[in-house]
Amino acid sequence: MTDERMTVGRRGEDLVAAHLERRGWCVLARNWRCAEGEIDLVATDPAGVAVVCEVKTRRGLGYGSPLEAVTWAKARRLRRLAAAWARAQGVGLGGLRVDAFGVLVHPDGTASIQHVSGVDG
């Protein structure tokens, strides 16, 4: 991955983490890795539910909206990663959810965030 893409991706993750914290969520982990892959963010929502958060960031719509990158196969992989995270933390899967966040960075530097709760895979 190029440095520019990494910078854009990191900015999206930073924006989503701040967005969630402003809404009363607690970020538990960022860029959690295991043999199966990486989870962008893990947070608890205001109800105390653990949520694995996939963040997709784009600087334009030339390749579609950011959330279009979260395919069925990607969602399925995220479910496996969520289970791996739960095992590593010694917590059950009950209530564990996978959400997707699409971040669109506009030419003026502002950004908009879309949130899809409960991505199935």
N, CA, C and O atoms as a MOPAC input file, in Angstrom:
PM7 MOZYME 1SCF
protein

 N      0.85200 1    -1.18400 1     0.00000 1
 C      0.00000 1     0.00000 1     0.00000 1
 C      0.89300 1     1.24100 1     0.00000 1
 O      1.89600 1     1.29100 1     0.71300 1
 N      0.53000 1     2.22400 1    -0.79000 1
 C      1.34000 1     3.43800 1    -0.87800 1
 C      1.19700 1     4.27400 1     0.38600 1
 O      0.22200 1     4.14700 1     1.12600 1
 N      2.18900 1     5.13100 1     0.61800 1
 C      2.14400 1     6.00700 1     1.79400 1
 C      0.91400 1     6.90300 1     1.76000 1
 O      0.29300 1     7.15100 1     2.79400 1
 N      0.55800 1     7.39400 1     0.56300 1
 C     -0.60600 1     8.28400 1     0.45100 1
 C     -1.89000 1     7.55400 1     0.84600 1
 O     -2.71600 1     8.10000 1     1.57700 1
 N     -2.05700 1     6.32700 1     0.36400 1
 C     -3.24600 1     5.54700 1     0.72300 1
 C     -3.27200 1     5.25300 1     2.21800 1
 O     -4.32800 1     5.29100 1     2.84900 1
 N     -2.10100 1     4.96100 1     2.77600 1
 C     -2.03700 1     4.70700 1     4.22000 1
 C     -2.42000 1     5.95400 1     5.00500 1
 O     -3.11900 1     5.87100 1     6.01600 1
 N     -1.95800 1     7.11000 1     4.53400 1
 C     -2.28200 1     8.37000 1     5.20900 1
 C     -3.78100 1     8.63500 1     5.14600 1
 O     -4.37600 1     9.03300 1     6.14800 1
 N     -4.39600 1     8.42400 1     3.99300 1
 C     -5.83400 1     8.63300 1     3.84200 1
 C     -6.59500 1     7.65300 1     4.74100 1
 O     -7.54600 1     8.03900 1     5.42000 1
 N     -6.17700 1     6.39800 1     4.74200 1
 C     -6.82800 1     5.39000 1     5.58400 1
 C     -6.71200 1     5.70500 1     7.06200 1
 O     -7.67800 1     5.55900 1     7.81100 1
 N     -5.53300 1     6.13700 1     7.48100 1
 C     -5.31700 1     6.49500 1     8.89500 1
 C     -6.18600 1     7.69200 1     9.27300 1
 O     -6.75000 1     7.73900 1    10.36600 1
 N     -6.28900 1     8.65500 1     8.36300 1
 C     -7.12700 1     9.83000 1     8.65600 1
 C     -8.58100 1     9.39900 1     8.84100 1
 O     -9.26000 1     9.87900 1     9.74900 1
 N     -9.05900 1     8.49700 1     7.98400 1
 C    -10.42300 1     7.99700 1     8.12300 1
 C    -10.64100 1     7.31000 1     9.46100 1
 O    -11.66500 1     7.51900 1    10.11100 1
 N     -9.68900 1     6.49600 1     9.87100 1
 C     -9.80400 1     5.82300 1    11.16400 1
 C     -9.80400 1     6.82900 1    12.30700 1
 O    -10.57300 1     6.68600 1    13.25700 1
 N     -8.95000 1     7.84700 1    12.22400 1
 C     -8.91800 1     8.89700 1    13.24500 1
 C    -10.25900 1     9.62500 1    13.32200 1
 O    -10.77300 1     9.88900 1    14.40900 1
 N    -10.82000 1     9.94800 1    12.15000 1
 C    -12.10700 1    10.65800 1    12.11400 1
 C    -13.22500 1     9.80800 1    12.71800 1
 O    -14.05100 1    10.31500 1    13.47600 1
 N    -13.25100 1     8.52400 1    12.38400 1
 C    -14.29400 1     7.64400 1    12.92400 1
 C    -14.12200 1     7.47300 1    14.42500 1
 O    -15.11000 1     7.51100 1    15.15700 1
 N    -12.89000 1     7.28300 1    14.90800 1
 C    -12.66100 1     7.13700 1    16.34800 1
 C    -13.15800 1     8.37300 1    17.10200 1
 O    -13.82900 1     8.24800 1    18.12600 1
 N    -12.83000 1     9.55600 1    16.60000 1
 C    -13.28300 1    10.79700 1    17.24600 1
 C    -14.80700 1    10.92200 1    17.17900 1
 O    -15.44500 1    11.33600 1    18.14700 1
 N    -15.37800 1    10.56400 1    16.04100 1
 C    -16.83100 1    10.59500 1    15.83900 1
 C    -17.52800 1     9.70200 1    16.87000 1
 O    -18.51700 1    10.10200 1    17.48300 1
 N    -17.00600 1     8.50200 1    17.05100 1
 C    -17.61100 1     7.56600 1    18.00300 1
 C    -17.48400 1     8.06600 1    19.43400 1
 O    -18.44200 1     8.00300 1    20.20500 1
 N    -16.31100 1     8.55900 1    19.78700 1
 C    -16.10600 1     9.04600 1    21.15500 1
 C    -17.02200 1    10.22300 1    21.47700 1
 O    -17.51300 1    10.33700 1    22.60000 1
 N    -17.25800 1    11.10400 1    20.49100 1
 C    -18.19000 1    12.22000 1    20.71400 1
 C    -19.61000 1    11.72200 1    20.97600 1
 O    -20.40900 1    12.40800 1    21.61400 1
 N    -19.91500 1    10.53500 1    20.48600 1
 C    -21.25700 1     9.96600 1    20.65100 1
 C    -21.35100 1     8.98900 1    21.82200 1
 O    -22.33200 1     8.25700 1    21.95100 1
 N    -20.33600 1     8.98400 1    22.66200 1
 C    -20.38600 1     8.17300 1    23.86800 1
 C    -19.85400 1     6.76000 1    23.74300 1
 O    -20.02100 1     5.95200 1    24.65600 1
 N    -19.21400 1     6.45100 1    22.62400 1
 C    -18.59400 1     5.14400 1    22.46700 1
 C    -17.21600 1     5.16300 1    23.13900 1
 O    -16.64200 1     6.22800 1    23.36800 1
 N    -16.69700 1     3.97500 1    23.45000 1
 C    -15.36200 1     3.84800 1    24.02400 1
 C    -14.51600 1     3.00100 1    23.07300 1
 O    -14.83000 1     1.83400 1    22.83900 1
 N    -13.46300 1     3.57100 1    22.53400 1
 C    -12.57600 1     2.83200 1    21.63200 1
 C    -11.66600 1     1.94700 1    22.47800 1
 O    -10.92700 1     2.43300 1    23.33500 1
 N    -11.73300 1     0.63600 1    22.22300 1
 C    -10.95900 1    -0.34200 1    22.97500 1
 C     -9.64200 1    -0.68800 1    22.29300 1
 O     -8.63700 1    -0.91500 1    22.96500 1
 N     -9.64100 1    -0.72900 1    20.96200 1
 C     -8.43500 1    -1.13400 1    20.22100 1
 C     -8.44400 1    -0.48400 1    18.84900 1
 O     -9.49700 1    -0.21900 1    18.26800 1
 N     -7.24100 1    -0.23600 1    18.35000 1
 C     -7.06800 1     0.28600 1    16.99400 1
 C     -6.04600 1    -0.58800 1    16.28900 1
 O     -5.00500 1    -0.92400 1    16.85400 1
 N     -6.35100 1    -0.95300 1    15.05100 1
 C     -5.45300 1    -1.75000 1    14.22400 1
 C     -5.01700 1    -3.04000 1    14.92600 1
 O     -3.83700 1    -3.38900 1    14.94600 1
 N     -6.00200 1    -3.73500 1    15.50100 1
 C     -5.73700 1    -5.01900 1    16.16100 1
 C     -5.42700 1    -6.07000 1    15.10700 1
 O     -6.16900 1    -6.23000 1    14.13800 1
 N     -4.32800 1    -6.78300 1    15.30400 1
 C     -3.88500 1    -7.76500 1    14.30600 1
 C     -3.81400 1    -9.16500 1    14.89600 1
 O     -3.54500 1    -9.36400 1    16.08100 1
 N     -4.06700 1   -10.12300 1    14.01300 1
 C     -3.86300 1   -11.53200 1    14.31800 1
 C     -3.45600 1   -12.21600 1    13.02200 1
 O     -3.30100 1   -11.55200 1    11.99700 1
 N     -3.28300 1   -13.51200 1    13.05000 1
 C     -2.84800 1   -14.23900 1    11.85300 1
 C     -3.83800 1   -14.10700 1    10.70100 1
 O     -3.44800 1   -14.19200 1     9.53700 1
 N     -5.11800 1   -13.89900 1    11.01500 1
 C     -6.15200 1   -13.82700 1     9.97600 1
 C     -6.29200 1   -12.45100 1     9.34400 1
 O     -6.91800 1   -12.32300 1     8.29200 1
 N     -5.72500 1   -11.42000 1     9.95900 1
 C     -5.85100 1   -10.08300 1     9.39200 1
 C     -5.86800 1    -9.00000 1    10.44900 1
 O     -5.34000 1    -9.17300 1    11.54800 1
 N     -6.48100 1    -7.88300 1    10.10300 1
 C     -6.49100 1    -6.70700 1    10.97100 1
 C     -7.89700 1    -6.13500 1    11.10500 1
 O     -8.67600 1    -6.11400 1    10.15200 1
 N     -8.19200 1    -5.67900 1    12.30200 1
 C     -9.43800 1    -4.96000 1    12.59300 1
 C     -9.06300 1    -3.48600 1    12.75900 1
 O     -8.14100 1    -3.15400 1    13.50400 1
 N     -9.78300 1    -2.60500 1    12.05700 1
 C     -9.47300 1    -1.17200 1    12.13700 1
 C     -9.69700 1    -0.62600 1    13.53800 1
 O     -8.79500 1    -0.04000 1    14.13600 1
 N    -10.90500 1    -0.82200 1    14.05700 1
 C    -11.25300 1    -0.33200 1    15.39500 1
 C    -12.14100 1    -1.35200 1    16.10000 1
 O    -12.93100 1    -2.04900 1    15.46300 1
 N    -12.00400 1    -1.42800 1    17.40300 1
 C    -12.96000 1    -2.14300 1    18.23800 1
 C    -13.41700 1    -1.14400 1    19.28800 1
 O    -12.59700 1    -0.48500 1    19.92800 1
 N    -14.72200 1    -1.03400 1    19.46000 1
 C    -15.27200 1    -0.06200 1    20.40500 1
 C    -16.49600 1    -0.65800 1    21.09000 1
 O    -17.05900 1    -1.65200 1    20.63000 1
 N    -16.89100 1    -0.04300 1    22.18200 1
 C    -18.17100 1    -0.39400 1    22.78700 1
 C    -19.11800 1     0.76600 1    22.53900 1
 O    -18.75100 1     1.93100 1    22.68800 1
 N    -20.34900 1     0.42500 1    22.15800 1
 C    -21.34700 1     1.46800 1    21.92900 1
 C    -21.91800 1     1.90100 1    23.27500 1
 O    -21.59000 1     1.29700 1    24.29600 1
 N    -22.76600 1     2.93300 1    23.30600 1
 C    -23.29600 1     3.41400 1    24.58200 1
 C    -24.07300 1     2.35500 1    25.37700 1
 O    -24.21200 1     2.48200 1    26.59300 1
 N    -24.58000 1     1.31700 1    24.70600 1
 C    -25.28900 1     0.24100 1    25.40200 1
 C    -24.32800 1    -0.82100 1    25.94200 1
 O    -24.75800 1    -1.77300 1    26.59300 1
 N    -23.03000 1    -0.66100 1    25.67300 1
 C    -22.03400 1    -1.60300 1    26.16500 1
 C    -21.75100 1    -2.77000 1    25.24400 1
 O    -21.05600 1    -3.70700 1    25.63500 1
 N    -22.27700 1    -2.73500 1    24.02200 1
 C    -22.04600 1    -3.80200 1    23.04700 1
 C    -20.67900 1    -3.60100 1    22.39300 1
 O    -20.34900 1    -2.49600 1    21.96100 1
 N    -19.88900 1    -4.66800 1    22.32100 1
 C    -18.60100 1    -4.60400 1    21.62700 1
 C    -18.85800 1    -4.60700 1    20.12500 1
 O    -19.63100 1    -5.42100 1    19.61900 1
 N    -18.20200 1    -3.68700 1    19.41800 1
 C    -18.41800 1    -3.51900 1    17.98700 1
 C    -17.07400 1    -3.50600 1    17.26300 1
 O    -16.20000 1    -2.69300 1    17.56400 1
 N    -16.92500 1    -4.41800 1    16.30600 1
 C    -15.77600 1    -4.41000 1    15.40900 1
 C    -16.12100 1    -3.43800 1    14.28700 1
 O    -17.15800 1    -3.57600 1    13.63800 1
 N    -15.25600 1    -2.46000 1    14.05900 1
 C    -15.54000 1    -1.38600 1    13.11100 1
 C    -14.59700 1    -1.46000 1    11.91800 1
 O    -13.37900 1    -1.37600 1    12.06900 1
 N    -15.17000 1    -1.61900 1    10.73700 1
 C    -14.40900 1    -1.56800 1     9.48800 1
 C    -14.55000 1    -0.16200 1     8.92500 1
 O    -15.66400 1     0.33400 1     8.75100 1
 N    -13.42600 1     0.47700 1     8.64300 1
 C    -13.42700 1     1.85100 1     8.13600 1
 C    -12.87700 1     1.84700 1     6.71400 1
 O    -11.76800 1     1.37400 1     6.46600 1
 N    -13.67000 1     2.38200 1     5.78400 1
 C    -13.24100 1     2.54500 1     4.39800 1
 C    -13.25800 1     4.03200 1     4.07900 1
 O    -14.26800 1     4.70600 1     4.27700 1
 N    -12.14000 1     4.53600 1     3.58600 1
 C    -12.00900 1     5.97100 1     3.31800 1
 C    -11.68200 1     6.18300 1     1.85000 1
 O    -10.86500 1     5.47000 1     1.26800 1
 N    -12.33700 1     7.18000 1     1.26400 1
 C    -12.09600 1     7.54600 1    -0.12800 1
 C    -11.98300 1     9.07200 1    -0.22100 1
 O    -12.54500 1     9.80100 1     0.59600 1
 N    -11.24300 1     9.53400 1    -1.23600 1
 C    -11.12500 1    10.97300 1    -1.50100 1
 C    -12.05400 1    11.40000 1    -2.61900 1
 O    -12.08500 1    12.57600 1    -2.98000 1
 N    -12.79900 1    10.48000 1    -3.16500 1
 C    -13.73300 1    10.78600 1    -4.24100 1
 C    -14.56700 1     9.54900 1    -4.52600 1
 O    -14.38300 1     8.49800 1    -3.91200 1
 N    -15.48500 1     9.69600 1    -5.46600 1
 C    -16.39600 1     8.59800 1    -5.78600 1
 C    -16.02600 1     7.86600 1    -7.07400 1
 O    -16.82500 1     7.09100 1    -7.60100 1
 N    -14.82500 1     8.10800 1    -7.57800 1
 C    -14.38400 1     7.48300 1    -8.81200 1
 C    -14.39200 1     5.96100 1    -8.76300 1
 O    -14.58800 1     5.30900 1    -9.78800 1
 N    -14.18400 1     5.40000 1    -7.59600 1
 C    -14.20100 1     3.94800 1    -7.42500 1
 C    -15.44600 1     3.51000 1    -6.64700 1
 O    -15.47700 1     2.41600 1    -6.08300 1
 N    -16.46000 1     4.35900 1    -6.61900 1
 C    -17.68700 1     4.06400 1    -5.87800 1
 C    -17.61400 1     4.63200 1    -4.47400 1
 O    -16.59300 1     5.18300 1    -4.06300 1
 N    -18.70100 1     4.49100 1    -3.75100 1
 C    -18.74200 1     4.99900 1    -2.37400 1
 C    -17.85000 1     4.12000 1    -1.50000 1
 O    -17.62300 1     2.95400 1    -1.82200 1
 N    -17.35100 1     4.66600 1    -0.40800 1
 C    -16.48200 1     3.86600 1     0.45900 1
 C    -17.14300 1     2.56400 1     0.92700 1
 O    -16.48200 1     1.52900 1     1.00900 1
 N    -18.42800 1     2.61200 1     1.22900 1
 C    -19.09500 1     1.42000 1     1.75500 1
 C    -19.26400 1     0.32100 1     0.71200 1
 O    -19.47200 1    -0.83900 1     1.06800 1
 N    -19.17900 1     0.67100 1    -0.57700 1
 C    -19.25900 1    -0.35600 1    -1.61400 1
 C    -18.08500 1    -1.32600 1    -1.52700 1
 O    -18.16400 1    -2.43700 1    -2.05200 1
 N    -17.01600 1    -0.92700 1    -0.88200 1
 C    -15.84300 1    -1.79800 1    -0.73300 1
 C    -16.05900 1    -2.88700 1     0.31500 1
 O    -15.26900 1    -3.82600 1     0.41200 1
 N    -17.13000 1    -2.76000 1     1.10000 1
 C    -17.42300 1    -3.78100 1     2.11100 1
 C    -18.36400 1    -4.80600 1     1.46800 1
 O    -19.58700 1    -4.71700 1     1.57500 1
 N    -17.75500 1    -5.76000 1     0.81300 1
 C    -18.49100 1    -6.80700 1     0.10700 1
 C    -18.93700 1    -7.89000 1     1.08000 1
 O    -18.56100 1    -7.88600 1     2.25200 1
 N    -19.75100 1    -8.82300 1     0.56800 1
 C    -20.18000 1    -9.95200 1     1.39100 1
 C    -18.96600 1   -10.72800 1     1.89000 1
 O    -18.91100 1   -11.10900 1     3.05900 1
 N    -17.99000 1   -10.96400 1     1.00900 1
 C    -16.78500 1   -11.70600 1     1.40000 1
 C    -16.00500 1   -10.95700 1     2.48000 1
 O    -15.49300 1   -11.57300 1     3.41500 1
 N    -15.91200 1    -9.63000 1     2.35500 1
 C    -15.21700 1    -8.82800 1     3.36300 1
 C    -15.96400 1    -8.89200 1     4.69200 1
 O    -15.33900 1    -9.01500 1     5.74500 1
 N    -17.28600 1    -8.81100 1     4.65500 1
 C    -18.08400 1    -8.89000 1     5.87900 1
 C    -17.89600 1   -10.24800 1     6.55900 1
 O    -17.81400 1   -10.33000 1     7.78400 1
 N    -17.82900 1   -11.29400 1     5.76500 1
 C    -17.61300 1   -12.63600 1     6.32500 1
 C    -16.23900 1   -12.71200 1     7.00000 1
 O    -16.10200 1   -13.27400 1     8.08700 1
 N    -15.24400 1   -12.14900 1     6.35300 1
 C    -13.89900 1   -12.11700 1     6.95100 1
 C    -13.89300 1   -11.31300 1     8.24800 1
 O    -13.23100 1   -11.69200 1     9.21400 1
 N    -14.62100 1   -10.21600 1     8.26900 1
 C    -14.71100 1    -9.40200 1     9.48400 1
 C    -15.35200 1   -10.17800 1    10.62800 1
 O    -14.95200 1   -10.02000 1    11.78200 1
 N    -16.34900 1   -11.01900 1    10.32100 1
 C    -16.97200 1   -11.85200 1    11.36300 1
 C    -15.94500 1   -12.82300 1    11.95200 1
 O    -15.90700 1   -13.03900 1    13.16400 1
 N    -15.11200 1   -13.40600 1    11.07900 1
 C    -14.06000 1   -14.30500 1    11.57300 1
 C    -13.05300 1   -13.53400 1    12.43900 1
 O    -12.62000 1   -14.02700 1    13.48000 1
 N    -12.68800 1   -12.33100 1    12.00600 1
 C    -11.77500 1   -11.51000 1    12.80400 1
 C    -12.39900 1   -11.11200 1    14.13900 1
 O    -11.71400 1   -11.07600 1    15.16200 1
 N    -13.69600 1   -10.81500 1    14.13000 1
 C    -14.39500 1   -10.47300 1    15.37700 1
 C    -14.33700 1   -11.64400 1    16.34900 1
 O    -14.10200 1   -11.45400 1    17.54200 1
 N    -14.55100 1   -12.85000 1    15.84000 1
 C    -14.48500 1   -14.04300 1    16.69900 1
 C    -13.07300 1   -14.22800 1    17.24900 1
 O    -12.90500 1   -14.58600 1    18.41400 1
 N    -12.06000 1   -13.98800 1    16.42200 1
 C    -10.67200 1   -14.10400 1    16.87600 1
 C    -10.38200 1   -13.07500 1    17.96300 1
 O     -9.72200 1   -13.38600 1    18.95500 1
 N    -10.87600 1   -11.84500 1    17.77800 1
 C    -10.67600 1   -10.80700 1    18.79300 1
 C    -11.34500 1   -11.21500 1    20.11000 1
 O    -10.75200 1   -11.07700 1    21.17900 1
 N    -12.57200 1   -11.71400 1    20.02800 1
 C    -13.30200 1   -12.12900 1    21.23600 1
 C    -12.54700 1   -13.24600 1    21.96000 1
 O    -12.41700 1   -13.21700 1    23.18400 1
 N    -12.05300 1   -14.22400 1    21.20900 1
 C    -11.27900 1   -15.30500 1    21.83400 1
 C    -10.03400 1   -14.76000 1    22.52600 1
 O     -9.71700 1   -15.15200 1    23.64900 1
 N     -9.32700 1   -13.85000 1    21.84500 1
 C     -8.09700 1   -13.28300 1    22.40500 1
 C     -8.36600 1   -12.47800 1    23.67300 1
 O     -7.51400 1   -12.39600 1    24.55800 1
 N     -9.55300 1   -11.88600 1    23.75300 1
 C     -9.91400 1   -11.07400 1    24.91800 1
 C    -10.57200 1   -11.90600 1    26.01200 1
 O    -10.77500 1   -11.42800 1    27.12800 1
 N    -10.90400 1   -13.15300 1    25.68600 1
 C    -11.58000 1   -14.02100 1    26.66100 1
 C    -13.02200 1   -13.62400 1    26.89500 1
 O    -13.54900 1   -13.80800 1    27.99200 1
 N    -13.66400 1   -13.08100 1    25.87400 1
 C    -15.06900 1   -12.68200 1    25.99000 1
 C    -15.90500 1   -13.51900 1    25.03000 1
 O    -15.39600 1   -14.04500 1    24.04100 1
 N    -17.18100 1   -13.63400 1    25.33300 1
 C    -18.08000 1   -14.38200 1    24.46500 1
 C    -18.48400 1   -13.57500 1    23.25000 1
 O    -18.25500 1   -12.36800 1    23.17300 1
 N    -19.09000 1   -14.26700 1    22.30800 1
 C    -19.54300 1   -13.60800 1    21.08300 1
 C    -20.91100 1   -12.96500 1    21.23700 1
 O    -21.35000 1   -12.23300 1    20.35000 1
 N    -21.58800 1   -13.22300 1    22.33700 1
 C    -22.92400 1   -12.67200 1    22.53800 1
 C    -22.92600 1   -11.16100 1    22.45900 1
 O    -22.23300 1   -10.49100 1    23.22400 1
 N    -23.69800 1   -10.63000 1    21.54200 1
 C    -23.81500 1    -9.18200 1    21.41400 1
 C    -22.71700 1    -8.53600 1    20.59100 1
 O    -22.81500 1    -7.35300 1    20.26600 1
 N    -21.68000 1    -9.27400 1    20.24700 1
 C    -20.61300 1    -8.71000 1    19.43300 1
 C    -21.16000 1    -8.41100 1    18.03800 1
 O    -21.82900 1    -9.25000 1    17.43500 1
 N    -20.87300 1    -7.22100 1    17.53500 1
 C    -21.44600 1    -6.77200 1    16.27000 1
 C    -20.32900 1    -6.26600 1    15.35800 1
 O    -19.27700 1    -5.83500 1    15.83000 1
 N    -20.57000 1    -6.32200 1    14.05800 1
 C    -19.64500 1    -5.75000 1    13.07600 1
 C    -20.36600 1    -4.59600 1    12.37400 1
 O    -21.43700 1    -4.78500 1    11.79800 1
 N    -19.77700 1    -3.41500 1    12.42700 1
 C    -20.30700 1    -2.22500 1    11.76100 1
 C    -19.31400 1    -1.75000 1    10.71100 1
 O    -18.11300 1    -1.99700 1    10.82500 1
 N    -19.81400 1    -1.07200 1     9.69800 1
 C    -18.95900 1    -0.49700 1     8.65700 1
 C    -19.13900 1     1.01700 1     8.63400 1
 O    -20.24000 1     1.53500 1     8.81900 1
 N    -18.03500 1     1.70300 1     8.40400 1
 C    -18.03400 1     3.16100 1     8.33100 1
 C    -17.40100 1     3.58200 1     7.01600 1
 O    -16.28800 1     3.16700 1     6.69200 1
 N    -18.10300 1     4.39700 1     6.27000 1
 C    -17.58100 1     4.94500 1     5.03200 1
 C    -17.24200 1     6.40200 1     5.23900 1
 O    -18.10100 1     7.18900 1     5.63800 1
 N    -16.00900 1     6.77000 1     4.97600 1
 C    -15.55100 1     8.14900 1     5.14400 1
 C    -15.23600 1     8.70000 1     3.75700 1
 O    -14.42900 1     8.13100 1     3.02200 1
 N    -15.87000 1     9.79300 1     3.41600 1
 C    -15.60500 1    10.47100 1     2.15200 1
 C    -14.95100 1    11.81600 1     2.46900 1
 O    -15.56700 1    12.69600 1     3.07000 1
 N    -13.69000 1    11.95600 1     2.05200 1
 C    -12.95400 1    13.20000 1     2.27100 1
 C    -13.20500 1    14.09600 1     1.06200 1
 O    -12.90700 1    13.72600 1    -0.07400 1
 N    -13.75200 1    15.26100 1     1.32000 1
 C    -14.11700 1    16.20200 1     0.26000 1
 C    -12.91200 1    17.04900 1    -0.15000 1
 O    -11.95200 1    17.16700 1     0.61100 1
 N    -12.95600 1    17.64200 1    -1.35200 1
 C    -11.81900 1    18.44900 1    -1.82800 1
 C    -11.43100 1    19.59200 1    -0.88600 1
 O    -10.26700 1    19.99000 1    -0.84200 1
 N    -12.40300 1    20.11900 1    -0.13100 1
 C    -12.08500 1    21.22000 1     0.78700 1
 C    -11.49000 1    20.73800 1     2.10500 1
 O    -11.22500 1    21.54700 1     2.99400 1
 N    -11.27600 1    19.42000 1     2.24300 1
 C    -10.67300 1    18.87000 1     3.45500 1
 C    -11.66500 1    18.38500 1     4.48600 1
 O    -11.29300 1    17.67100 1     5.41700 1
 N    -12.93200 1    18.76500 1     4.33500 1
 C    -13.93900 1    18.25400 1     5.26700 1
 C    -14.23200 1    16.79900 1     4.91100 1
 O    -13.81700 1    16.30800 1     3.86200 1
 N    -14.94000 1    16.13300 1     5.78400 1
 C    -15.25600 1    14.72000 1     5.52800 1
 C    -16.66400 1    14.41400 1     6.02100 1
 O    -17.17100 1    15.04600 1     6.94800 1
 N    -17.27500 1    13.43400 1     5.37900 1
 C    -18.57400 1    12.94700 1     5.83900 1
 C    -18.42400 1    11.46400 1     6.17700 1
 O    -17.63700 1    10.74600 1     5.56100 1
 N    -19.19800 1    11.02600 1     7.16900 1
 C    -19.12300 1     9.64600 1     7.64700 1
 C    -20.48700 1     8.99400 1     7.53900 1
 O    -21.48500 1     9.53600 1     8.01300 1
 N    -20.52400 1     7.82900 1     6.91200 1
 C    -21.72700 1     6.98900 1     6.87800 1
 C    -21.46400 1     5.78300 1     7.77200 1
 O    -20.35600 1     5.24900 1     7.80900 1
 N    -22.51000 1     5.36200 1     8.49500 1
 C    -22.38100 1     4.24800 1     9.42900 1
 C    -23.44500 1     3.21300 1     9.12400 1
 O    -24.63500 1     3.52700 1     9.10300 1
 N    -23.02200 1     1.98300 1     8.88900 1
 C    -23.95400 1     0.86600 1     8.70500 1
 C    -23.76000 1    -0.07200 1     9.87700 1
 O    -22.68100 1    -0.63400 1    10.06400 1
 N    -24.79600 1    -0.23700 1    10.65400 1
 C    -24.74300 1    -1.08200 1    11.83200 1
 C    -25.14200 1    -2.52000 1    11.49300 1
 O    -26.10100 1    -2.75400 1    10.75800 1
 N    -24.39300 1    -3.47300 1    12.03800 1
 C    -24.75500 1    -4.87400 1    11.85500 1
 C    -24.52400 1    -5.40500 1    10.46500 1
 O    -25.45800 1    -5.88200 1     9.82100 1
 N    -23.28600 1    -5.33100 1     9.98400 1
 C    -22.94500 1    -5.84600 1     8.65800 1
 C    -22.95800 1    -7.37100 1     8.72200 1
 O    -22.27300 1    -7.96600 1     9.55300 1
 N    -23.72500 1    -7.99100 1     7.85700 1
 C    -23.82600 1    -9.45100 1     7.82900 1
 C    -22.81100 1   -10.04400 1     6.88500 1
 O    -22.48200 1    -9.45800 1     5.85400 1
 N    -22.31800 1   -11.20700 1     7.24700 1
 C    -21.37800 1   -11.88400 1     6.36600 1
 C    -21.33500 1   -13.35800 1     6.60200 1
 O    -20.58600 1   -14.06900 1     5.93200 1

